[in-house]
Amino acid sequence: MSLNSFRASQSSLWTIETIRFSSIPICCDALLVVCIYNVLALPSFQMSNRPVHGLLSKSLSGPKTHIKRYINSPCFRSLHVDGRNRLSTFWAPTGGISPTAEEDGSHVLLIRGGFLRQAHSGVFHLLPLGLRVQDKLERAIDKHMRSIGASKLSLSSISSEELWKQTGRYSENSELLRLKDRRDSGFLLSPTHEEEITTLVAGIVNSYKDLPLRIYQISRKYRDERRPRQGLLRAKEFLMKDLYTFDYTPEMALETYDSVRNAYSEFFNELKIPYLVADADSGTMGGNLSHEYHYISPKGEDHVCSCDKCSYVANEELAQKGQRAPTNFTKDITIWLGVSKDKSTLVLVYLPKQLPSSQDDEKDASSNSHVNIHAVKEVYPDLDTSIESGTLAQFPEKRFQYVRIFDHRVSPDVEDPVYLNARDITTHPISGKPLDLTRIQTGDPCPRCEDGTLHVQRCVEVGHTFHLGMRYSEPLNAVVTLPAQSSSKPATASGQVTMQMGCHGIGVSRLVGTVAALLCDSRGLNWPRAIAPFECVIVPTRGVEEDALEVYDTLRGTVRSDVDIDAILDDRPIKELAWKLRDADLIGYPVILVLGRAWKKERKVEVQCRRLGVKEDVELGSLREVVQGILDKL
């Protein structure tokens, strides 16, 4: 664009000399039209006789109304700054993506609804709507962490390989995202921060008087995921809340653990979505006490067993089943192969052959999928569970020792000349009971009550609490000094005691994806009130845009004690009412307020709540009370 001059003559007459618009975007044209319109508004304006080229030649040659019409046309995105939430000023790029059969439905809705976009495989950008959901989750977490006296901090995402080697976790985790600096020093992008927080606290806290200590962060974590899938549920980059607790006696640590569990229950209750709390295996995290928080979902990768009569709930990794009545031996058997940790002993597990259960996914539908690895490890603790049965053939030919473990439905009189000198195990080494080595399936008896049966369900894990004990504080020398008269047993001769730790996580980004999957339907997303991007949207038909402002202000409340309803006004001028309503369903606002025919005839607002099946006309005077009542149920 070239603009020779906007200049004022000495007689205060403005002259537009030459304007060229041949190669600039429409937004630049629009800005210049605004400038020109302001010039036209001057009391003494005259148009130069010189020609005006390009887009504005017709507009400038006529009266000022042509400029007004151009400014108010749909090509302009108005930016109101009156303090009201407006979709005309809020970036919500919805639609534009057609789902395919291979894509996860709820994840596609998050993309089409304008919540996120995929940057790379397993990596996502969060857009303004998605950020509002995440921010509300974080505020809810902050509230419940404050309720137990936790302080918030922020740790670096970069950790040292050396720290992880000190705790023995570096070689255990094959999904660490590793990196090197110019000095070839080894670093990694942390998937969790136990090593870093323990080192930090060990360097600052020296006395028992500084305990108990509860500190947490909400930060990005990283995992070198082999196969990212299901959107936010299994990504390379994810947001986590980690709470770390430090005490100086085991008793205090267990009290802290119980208080954290209570805070977690309050947090998940606030979302008003049914969840399960399951006894869990601590795995590589360490410790001997942990609980998982699950949402039941067919997208889940965990299996949780629950009793239909009592309160027994456990992750399949830790779950047990009650004893069945003795049965006759079966000859239709299968053998699962394992190996000891020192690779010197081959473990053969004899099982009755079974059909794959409904909880098996396609990958697990092999003939050996129903072996209960945890039951086998309880009998033979030296089993290396990191090596799959199918990979044992890759081991070089060698002279193994043999251990044979028999399910109670398989006769130990199986003849095989290769294993004549094998050591046979047919009963539990501690209880002496016959062994049940098959995976738990729906219908198996409950181990806790006599009449109950177990139900196995796929679940998504969204939270986990761990009592770590001294798993990290001991190798990283996190100790505090006790008073001389203390008789605490763990204390050393120097009067120091190793700190007792706990670690408690919530998957923030995973929660967003899971809640979206649980509550969505064919029309779009359905957010619970606690984390909805906005609690309600006001959608006016043409001609009542000014009335919509009155409805918006009514929802705000009239006195200071009123709780504001988090509303947004859909005032986008270029969209029709039907399109806006479809868009509102897609985004998943808990409540939709429509100013349509009922408003024009009787000044009544149509209140819609898809999740509760509500659709009614409400007078403006009682609108706030009705909307608040609906939101309280969500």
C-alpha positions in Angstrom: 0.0 0.0 0.0 1.2 3.5 -0.7 -0.4 6.5 1.0 1.0 9.7 -0.4 -0.4 11.9 2.3 -3.2 12.7 4.7 -2.6 16.4 5.0 -4.5 19.4 6.3 -4.5 22.7 4.5 -4.1 26.0 6.3 -7.9 26.5 6.0 -8.4 23.3 8.1 -9.8 21.4 5.1 -8.8 17.7 5.0 -7.7 16.3 1.7 -7.3 12.6 0.7 -4.9 12.6 -2.2 -4.0 9.1 -3.3 -4.8 5.8 -1.6 -3.9 2.4 -3.2 -5.3 -0.8 -1.7 -4.5 -3.3 -4.4 -2.2 -5.7 -2.4 -3.2 -5.5 1.3 -5.4 -7.8 3.4 -9.0 -7.0 4.2 -8.2 -6.2 7.8 -5.9 -3.4 6.7 -8.6 -2.0 4.5 -10.9 -2.1 7.4 -8.6 -0.1 9.6 -8.2 2.5 7.0 -11.9 2.8 6.5 -12.3 3.5 10.2 -9.7 6.3 9.9 -11.4 7.6 6.8 -14.8 7.5 8.5 -13.4 9.7 11.3 -12.2 12.1 8.7 -15.6 12.2 7.0 -17.1 13.1 10.4 -15.1 16.4 10.5 -17.3 19.5 9.9 -15.1 20.8 7.1 -14.2 17.9 4.8 -13.8 17.9 1.0 -12.8 15.2 -1.3 -9.9 15.7 -3.6 -10.5 15.5 -7.4 -7.8 12.9 -7.7 -9.0 9.4 -8.3 -9.3 6.8 -5.5 -8.2 3.3 -6.6 -9.2 -0.2 -5.5 -11.6 -1.5 -2.9 -12.9 1.8 -1.6 -13.3 3.7 -4.8 -17.1 3.3 -4.8 -17.5 3.8 -1.1 -15.5 7.1 -1.0 -17.3 8.5 -4.0 -20.7 8.3 -2.3 -22.1 9.5 1.0 -20.8 8.6 4.4 -23.5 5.9 4.8 -21.5 3.6 2.4 -18.6 3.8 4.8 -20.9 3.0 7.8 -22.3 0.0 6.0 -18.8 -1.3 5.2 -17.7 -0.9 8.8 -20.7 -2.8 10.2 -20.5 -5.6 7.6 -19.7 -9.2 8.7 -16.0 -8.9 7.7 -15.4 -6.9 10.9 -14.8 -8.7 14.2 -16.0 -6.2 16.9 -14.0 -6.0 20.1 -16.1 -4.9 23.1 -14.3 -4.0 26.3 -17.3 -3.5 28.6 -16.4 -6.2 31.1 -18.9 -8.7 29.8 -17.9 -12.1 28.4 -18.6 -12.1 24.7 -18.0 -14.7 22.0 -17.3 -11.7 19.6 -14.2 -11.0 21.6 -13.3 -14.5 22.8 -11.4 -16.8 20.4 -13.3 -20.0 20.0 -12.4 -21.6 16.6 -15.1 -24.3 16.5 -15.9 -26.8 13.7 -13.8 -27.4 10.6 -12.8 -31.0 11.3 -14.6 -34.1 10.2 -14.1 -37.1 12.4 -12.9 -40.4 10.9 -13.7 -43.9 12.0 -10.2 -44.4 13.5 -10.3 -41.3 15.7 -11.5 -41.1 19.3 -14.9 -39.5 19.4 -14.5 -37.3 22.5 -11.0 -36.2 21.4 -12.5 -35.1 18.0 -15.2 -33.1 19.9 -12.5 -31.3 21.9 -10.8 -30.3 18.7 -14.0 -29.4 16.9 -15.3 -27.6 20.0 -12.2 -25.3 19.9 -10.6 -26.6 23.1 -7.3 -27.8 21.7 -5.3 -28.6 18.5 -2.7 -31.3 18.0 0.8 -30.0 17.4 2.6 -33.3 17.0 2.0 -36.9 17.9 1.1 -36.9 21.5 1.6 -33.1 21.9 -1.3 -30.6 22.0 -1.8 -26.8 22.1 -4.5 -25.6 24.5 -6.8 -23.0 23.1 -8.7 -20.4 25.2 -11.7 -22.7 25.9 -9.5 -25.5 26.9 -7.4 -23.2 29.1 -10.5 -22.1 31.0 -11.3 -25.7 31.7 -7.8 -26.4 32.9 -7.7 -23.2 35.0 -10.9 -24.1 36.8 -9.5 -27.6 37.5 -6.3 -26.0 38.9 -8.3 -23.6 41.1 -10.4 -26.5 42.5 -7.1 -28.4 43.2 -5.6 -25.3 44.9 -8.6 -25.0 47.1 -8.4 -28.6 48.4 -4.6 -28.5 48.8 -5.0 -25.4 50.9 -7.5 -27.3 53.1 -4.7 -29.6 54.3 -2.1 -26.9 54.6 -0.1 -27.5 51.4 2.1 -24.8 49.9 2.4 -24.4 46.1 5.7 -24.3 44.3 7.1 -24.8 40.8 10.0 -27.2 40.0 12.0 -27.2 36.9 11.0 -29.8 34.2 14.6 -30.7 33.7 16.1 -33.3 36.0 19.5 -35.0 36.2 20.2 -38.5 35.2 22.5 -38.8 38.2 19.7 -38.3 40.7 17.6 -41.0 39.0 20.5 -43.3 39.1 20.9 -42.7 42.9 17.3 -43.9 43.5 17.6 -46.8 41.0 14.9 -45.6 38.8 16.9 -44.6 35.7 17.2 -48.1 34.3 13.7 -49.0 35.3 11.9 -46.5 33.2 12.2 -46.9 29.5 9.9 -44.0 28.7 12.2 -41.3 30.0 12.6 -38.4 27.6 16.3 -38.0 27.7 18.5 -35.1 26.5 22.2 -34.0 26.5 23.7 -30.6 26.8 26.8 -29.4 24.9 29.1 -30.9 27.6 27.3 -34.3 27.0 25.8 -34.2 30.5 22.8 -36.4 30.9 19.4 -34.8 31.6 15.8 -35.8 31.2 12.4 -34.1 31.0 10.8 -35.3 34.2 7.7 -37.5 34.2 7.6 -37.1 38.0 9.7 -35.2 40.6 10.4 -37.4 43.6 14.1 -37.1 43.2 14.2 -33.4 42.7 11.8 -32.5 45.6 13.6 -34.8 48.0 16.9 -33.3 47.1 15.5 -29.8 47.5 13.9 -30.5 50.9 17.0 -32.4 52.1 19.1 -29.2 51.5 16.7 -26.9 53.3 15.0 -28.8 56.1 17.3 -29.9 59.0 15.1 -30.1 62.1 12.0 -32.1 63.0 10.5 -28.7 64.0 10.2 -27.9 60.3 7.9 -30.9 59.8 5.3 -31.8 58.8 5.8 -30.3 55.4 3.3 -30.5 52.5 4.2 -28.9 49.2 2.7 -29.4 45.7 3.0 -28.2 42.2 0.9 -28.3 39.0 3.3 -28.7 36.1 4.0 -30.2 32.7 5.4 -33.7 32.7 7.0 -35.7 29.8 7.0 -39.3 28.7 8.6 -40.8 25.7 5.4 -42.6 24.9 5.9 -45.4 22.4 2.4 -45.1 21.0 0.5 -41.9 21.9 -3.2 -42.6 21.7 -6.7 -41.5 22.8 -5.8 -37.8 22.8 -5.1 -36.4 26.2 -5.3 -39.8 27.9 -2.0 -41.1 26.6 0.2 -38.2 25.5 3.9 -37.3 25.5 3.3 -34.1 27.3 0.8 -33.8 30.1 -0.2 -31.7 33.1 0.0 -33.2 36.6 -0.6 -32.1 40.2 2.0 -33.6 42.5 1.7 -33.3 46.3 4.8 -34.3 48.4 4.5 -34.8 52.1 7.3 -35.1 54.7 7.0 -36.3 58.3 9.5 -37.6 60.8 7.6 -40.7 62.2 5.7 -43.4 60.3 2.6 -42.7 62.4 2.6 -39.0 61.4 3.1 -40.0 57.8 0.0 -42.3 57.9 -2.1 -39.5 59.4 -1.0 -37.3 56.6 -1.9 -40.0 54.1 -5.4 -40.2 55.5 -5.9 -36.4 55.4 -4.8 -36.4 51.7 -7.2 -39.1 50.9 -10.0 -37.1 52.5 -9.0 -34.0 50.4 -9.0 -36.1 47.3 -12.5 -37.4 48.0 -13.7 -33.8 48.5 -12.2 -32.8 45.2 -13.7 -35.7 43.2 -17.0 -35.2 44.9 -17.0 -31.6 43.7 -17.0 -32.8 40.0 -20.2 -34.8 40.7 -19.1 -37.8 38.5 -19.1 -41.3 40.0 -15.7 -42.6 40.7 -13.9 -45.6 42.3 -11.2 -45.7 44.9 -9.2 -48.9 44.5 -6.4 -50.5 46.6 -3.4 -50.5 44.3 0.1 -51.8 43.7 2.8 -49.1 44.2 4.9 -50.5 41.3 8.2 -48.7 40.6 7.1 -45.7 42.7 7.9 -47.7 45.9 6.2 -48.0 49.2 3.6 -50.5 50.4 0.4 -48.5 50.6 -1.3 -46.8 47.7 -4.8 -46.1 46.3 -6.0 -45.2 42.8 -8.9 -43.0 41.8 -10.7 -44.2 38.7 -13.5 -43.3 36.4 -15.3 -46.2 34.8 -14.8 -45.9 31.0 -14.5 -48.3 28.1 -11.5 -46.2 27.0 -9.6 -47.2 30.2 -6.5 -49.3 30.2 -6.8 -50.4 33.9 -9.1 -53.2 35.2 -10.7 -52.6 38.6 -12.5 -55.3 40.6 -15.4 -54.4 42.9 -17.8 -56.5 45.0 -21.5 -56.2 44.5 -22.2 -56.8 48.2 -19.4 -55.1 50.2 -16.9 -52.2 49.9 -14.1 -54.3 48.4 -12.5 -52.4 45.4 -9.0 -53.2 44.1 -6.9 -52.7 41.0 -6.5 -56.0 39.1 -2.8 -55.9 39.9 -3.6 -56.2 43.7 -7.1 -57.8 43.7 -7.7 -61.3 45.0 -10.7 -63.6 44.7 -12.3 -65.9 47.1 -11.9 -69.7 47.1 -14.2 -71.7 44.9 -15.4 -75.2 45.7 -12.8 -77.8 44.7 -13.2 -79.0 41.1 -11.8 -82.0 39.2 -8.5 -81.7 37.4 -8.6 -80.7 33.8 -6.5 -82.0 31.0 -7.1 -79.0 28.8 -4.2 -76.9 30.0 -1.9 -74.1 28.9 1.6 -73.2 30.1 2.9 -69.7 30.8 6.6 -69.1 30.8 8.6 -66.7 33.0 12.1 -66.3 34.2 13.8 -65.3 37.4 15.5 -61.9 37.9 19.0 -63.4 37.6 17.9 -65.3 34.4 19.0 -68.6 35.9 15.6 -70.2 36.5 12.8 -70.9 34.1 9.3 -70.6 35.7 6.5 -72.7 34.2 2.9 -71.9 35.3 0.3 -74.6 34.5 -3.2 -73.2 34.0 -6.6 -74.4 32.8 -7.2 -73.1 29.3 -9.9 -70.4 29.1 -11.5 -68.3 26.5 -10.5 -64.6 26.5 -12.7 -62.6 28.8 -14.7 -59.5 28.0 -12.1 -57.3 29.7 -9.3 -58.4 27.4 -8.4 -56.0 24.6 -7.2 -57.1 21.2 -3.6 -57.2 22.3 -4.4 -59.5 25.3 -6.5 -62.0 23.4 -3.6 -64.5 23.2 -3.8 -68.0 24.7 -1.9 -66.9 27.9 -3.7 -63.7 28.5 -5.6 -65.0 31.6 -2.6 -65.7 33.8 -2.6 -63.6 37.0 1.0 -62.4 37.1 0.6 -60.9 40.5 -0.7 -64.1 42.0 2.3 -65.9 40.4 4.7 -63.3 41.9 3.2 -63.7 45.3 4.1 -67.4 45.1 7.5 -66.8 43.5 8.7 -63.3 44.4 11.9 -63.6 42.3 9.9 -63.6 39.1 11.0 -60.9 36.5 7.8 -59.3 35.4 9.5 -57.0 33.0 10.1 -59.8 30.5 7.2 -61.1 28.5 6.6 -64.8 28.0 6.9 -64.5 24.2 10.4 -63.0 24.4 12.0 -65.9 26.3 12.8 -67.7 23.0 15.3 -64.8 22.3 17.5 -65.9 25.3 20.6 -67.9 24.3 20.5 -71.7 24.8 21.6 -72.3 28.4 21.1 -74.7 31.2 18.1 -73.5 33.3 16.9 -74.5 36.6 13.2 -75.1 36.6 10.3 -74.2 38.9 6.8 -75.5 38.1 3.8 -73.7 39.6 0.3 -75.4 39.4 -3.1 -73.9 39.5 -5.4 -75.9 41.7 -7.4 -77.2 38.7 -4.3 -78.7 37.1 -2.8 -82.0 38.3 0.8 -81.8 39.4 1.4 -85.3 37.9 2.1 -83.7 34.4 4.8 -85.8 32.9 7.6 -84.0 31.0 11.1 -85.6 30.8 12.7 -82.2 30.4 11.5 -81.0 33.8 12.0 -84.2 35.9 14.2 -82.3 38.4 12.0 -79.2 38.6 10.8 -77.8 41.9 7.0 -78.0 42.1 4.8 -75.5 43.9 1.1 -76.4 44.4 0.1 -74.4 47.5 0.6 -70.9 48.8 3.9 -70.8 50.7 2.4 -68.8 53.7 -1.3 -69.7 53.8 -1.0 -73.3 52.5 -4.1 -72.8 50.4 -4.4 -74.2 46.8 -3.4 -71.7 44.1 -5.7 -69.8 41.8 -3.4 -68.4 39.2 -6.0 -67.1 36.6 -7.0 -63.5 36.0 -10.0 -62.3 38.0 -13.1 -62.2 35.9 -16.6 -61.0 36.5 -18.5 -63.5 38.6 -15.6 -64.7 40.7 -16.2 -64.8 44.4 -15.3 -61.8 46.6 -12.3 -62.4 49.0 -13.8 -60.3 51.7 -17.4 -61.4 52.1 -19.2 -64.7 51.6 -22.1 -63.8 49.3 -20.5 -61.2 47.1 -19.2 -61.6 43.5 -16.7 -59.5 41.7 -17.4 -57.2 38.8 -14.4 -56.3 36.6 -14.6 -52.9 34.8 -12.4 -51.0 32.5 -11.3 -47.7 34.1 -9.2 -44.6 33.5 -6.9 -43.7 36.4 -7.0 -40.0 37.1 -5.4 -39.9 40.6 -3.0 -41.9 42.8 -1.9 -41.6 46.4 1.4 -43.3 47.6 2.8 -43.7 51.1 6.5 -43.9 50.1 8.1 -44.3 53.5 11.9 -43.9 53.0 11.9 -45.0 49.4 13.5 -41.7 48.2 14.6 -40.0 51.4 17.0 -42.8 52.4 19.1 -43.0 49.2 19.1 -39.1 48.9 19.9 -38.6 52.6 16.9 -36.5 53.5 17.2 -36.5 57.3 16.2 -34.3 60.2 17.6 -33.9 63.7 15.5 -35.0 66.7 15.7 -33.7 70.3 18.1 -35.6 72.5 15.3 -37.1 74.6 13.5 -38.6 71.6 13.1 -42.3 71.7 12.1 -42.7 68.0 13.4 -46.0 66.8 14.5 -45.0 63.3 16.9 -42.4 64.8 20.6 -42.8 64.3 23.3 -42.4 66.9 23.7 -38.8 65.9 20.1 -38.1 66.7 19.0 -37.9 63.0 16.0 -39.7 61.5 15.2 -40.3 57.8 12.1 -38.4 56.7 8.9 -40.3 55.9 7.5 -39.3 52.5 4.2 -39.5 50.6 3.5 -38.6 46.9 0.0 -37.9 45.7 -0.8 -37.1 42.0 -3.8 -36.0 39.9 -3.7 -36.1 36.2 -5.0 -32.6 35.2 -4.9 -32.9 31.4 -6.0 -36.6 31.7 -9.0 -35.4 33.7 -10.0 -33.0 31.0 -9.9 -35.8 28.4 -11.7 -38.3 30.6 -14.5 -36.0 31.7 -15.1 -35.1 28.1 -15.3 -38.8 27.1 -17.6 -39.7 30.0 -20.2 -36.9 29.4 -20.2 -36.3 25.7 -23.1 -37.4 23.4 -23.9 -37.3 19.7 -24.5 -33.5 19.8 -21.3 -32.5 21.6 -19.5 -32.2 24.9 -21.3 -31.9 28.3 -19.1 -30.2 31.0 -19.9 -30.4 34.8 -20.4 -27.0 36.3 -17.1 -27.1 38.3 -14.9 -27.1 35.2 -17.1 -25.9 32.4 -15.5 -23.1 30.3 -18.6 -21.0 31.0 -21.6 -22.1 33.1 -24.1 -20.8 30.6 -24.4 -19.1 27.2 -26.9 -16.5 26.2 -28.0 -16.9 22.5 -30.2 -14.0 21.2 -32.0 -14.1 17.9 -31.7 -11.1 15.6 -33.2 -7.9 16.8 -32.9 -8.5 20.5 -29.2 -8.1 21.0 -29.6 -5.2 23.4 -32.1 -7.2 25.5 -29.4 -9.9 25.8 -27.3 -7.5 27.8 -30.1 -7.1 30.3 -30.3 -10.9 30.6 -26.5 -11.1 31.1 -26.6 -8.5 33.8 -29.5 -10.2 35.6 -27.3 -13.4 36.0 -24.6 -11.4 37.7 -26.7 -10.8 40.8 -27.8 -7.5 42.4 -26.0 -7.7 45.8 -22.5 -8.5 46.8 -23.4 -11.7 48.5 -24.8 -13.2 45.2 -22.5 -15.7 43.5 -21.9 -14.7 39.9 -23.0 -17.1 37.3 -20.2 -17.5 34.8 -22.0 -16.6 31.6 -21.0 -15.6 28.1 -22.9 -13.8 25.5 -23.0 -15.1 21.9 -23.1 -11.8 20.1 -21.3 -12.8 16.9 -23.2 -10.9 14.2 -22.2 -13.1 11.3 -23.9 -16.3 12.6 -27.6 -17.3 12.6 -29.5 -18.5 15.6 -29.6 -22.2 14.5 -25.9 -22.3 13.9 -25.2 -20.7 17.4 -27.4 -23.3 19.1 -25.5 -26.2 17.4 -22.2 -24.5 18.4 -23.4 -24.2 22.0 -24.2 -28.0 22.1 -20.8 -28.8 20.6 -18.9 -26.7 23.2 -21.0 -28.3 26.0 -22.2 -25.3 28.1 -24.1 -26.7 31.1 -27.0 -24.3 30.5 -28.1 -22.5 27.3 -30.4 -19.4 27.4 -32.2 -18.6 24.2 -33.9 -15.3 23.4 -36.2 -16.3 20.7 -39.9 -16.3 20.0 -40.9 -16.6 23.7 -38.8 -13.5 24.4 -40.3 -11.4 21.6 -43.9 -12.4 22.6 -43.8 -12.6 26.4 -40.2 -11.6 27.5 -39.5 -15.1 28.6 -36.1 -16.8 28.3 -35.9 -20.4 27.0 -33.7 -22.4 29.4 -32.1 -25.5 28.1 -30.0 -28.1 29.9 -29.2 -31.1 27.7 -27.7 -33.2 30.5 -30.8 -32.9 32.7 -33.3 -32.9 29.9 -34.6 -29.4 30.8 -36.3 -27.1 28.3 -38.6 -24.4 29.7 -39.6 -20.8 29.3 -38.7 -18.7 32.4 -39.6 -15.0 33.2 -36.7 -12.7 33.6 -37.4 -12.1 37.3 -36.9 -15.7 38.3 -34.3 -16.6 35.7 -31.3 -16.3 38.0 -32.9 -18.6 40.6 -33.8 -21.2 38.0 -30.4 -21.2 36.4 -28.7 -21.5 39.8 -30.9 -24.4 40.7 -29.9 -26.3 37.5 -26.2 -25.6 38.0 -26.4 -26.9 41.6 -27.3 -30.3 40.2 -24.4 -30.3 37.8 
